[in-house]
């Protein structure tokens, strides 16, 4: 089965990516406020940020009936994601897990 990687949209995406940006801004703050040539805490936070970004990309995907979010276990879906909007090579999908859980996902497709 082919995995489709995505970016999370909506409230859930804002919250998740805000936490990632907090790590990035902490890295930048430590780097700019230092008087040393090599700032090891900033380098460590930068490496942690890069690892989190890579993990987010690798752990957010869907297949035909499975949705995997970076902060949750695999979710078995009864319905495949529905295409809601499309613009050039960007596709916005909606997946409804339950009556209270709806996720919006931004997928990037290749040119055909």
Rosetta blueprint (number, residue, H / E / L):
1 X L
2 X L
3 X L
4 X E
5 X E
6 X L
7 X E
8 X E
9 X E
10 X H
11 X H
12 X H
13 X H
14 X H
15 X H
16 X H
17 X H
18 X H
19 X H
20 X H
21 X H
22 X H
23 X H
24 X H
25 X H
26 X H
27 X H
28 X H
29 X H
30 X H
31 X H
32 X H
33 X L
34 X L
35 X L
36 X L
37 X L
38 X L
39 X L
40 X H
41 X H
42 X H
43 X H
44 X H
45 X H
46 X H
47 X H
48 X H
49 X H
50 X H
51 X H
52 X H
53 X H
54 X H
55 X H
56 X H
57 X H
58 X H
59 X H
60 X L
61 X E
62 X E
63 X L
64 X L
65 X L
66 X E
67 X E
68 X E
69 X L
70 X L
71 X L
72 X L
73 X L
74 X L
75 X E
76 X E
77 X L
78 X L
79 X L
80 X L
81 X L
82 X E
83 X E
84 X E
85 X E
86 X E
87 X E
88 X L
89 X L
90 X E
91 X E
92 X E
93 X E
94 X E
95 X E
96 X E
97 X L
98 X L
99 X L
100 X L
101 X L
102 X E
103 X E
104 X E
105 X E
106 X E
107 X E
108 X E
109 X L
110 X L
111 X L
112 X L
